Amino acid sequence: ILNVEQSPQSLHVQEGDSTNFTCSFPSSNFYALHWYRWETAKSPEALFVMTLNGDEKKKGRISATLNTKEGYSYLYIKGSQPEDSATYLCASRGQNFVFGPGTRLSVLP
Amino acid sequence: NAGVTQTPKFQVLKTGQSMTLQCAQDMNHEYMSWYRQDPGMGLRLIHYSVGAGITDQGEVPNGYNVSRSTTEDFPLRLLSAAPSQTSVYFCASRSTDRTDTQYFGPGTRLTVL
């Protein structure tokens, strides 16, 4: 079983702050890295699918980078808004998905 | 296009009871899976299926059975419920196009007393 880790476990930021968090995963036999956004009382929604070393994906104020050689991905949120409050999950995709425990982000107005 | 649907949304069982959690998708996805989500832990894979007639165990399969008689449906059966199975259960299906996107159902919150 792959071990996917995320840090920090949780963080609180003020509205307008930029923030970032980390996903680390085993670099051997890498296939793809997925990021999900999970709002309370809802189901996880896909944000990014990343496959190539050096990949950088962007969706609005959220972006992600990927380093497959060292086994990490960063998720960045620029100018955080209260509606960004959610748990952000990463998952390493082999035959199946192995999820990290998530980073819970709270954006305070 | 409803995506991935799950029923029921909530369920309370007594220890030893059995039940089936239903999952269906209308996107013609071959790959479907069941996860459980517990506080402080990531989603853990229970069982998965790569197509009708094919199922396999995930990380935490004990106490659960699945079947896949059609592409659309992937029910999860609890044979004899235990308090350790109190959790939120998510069904998901995955596209096989280049986006490789996984879609989740709304979840079933199960409490075993």
Interface residues (C-beta under 8 A of the other chain):
Chain A: I1 V4 A32 H34 K42 S43 P44 E45 A46 V49 L89 A91 R93 N96 F97 V98 F99 G100 P101 G102
Chain B: S33 Y35 G40 M41 G42 L43 R44 L45 Y48 G58 E59 F90 T99 D100 T101 Q102 Y103 F104 G105 P106 G107
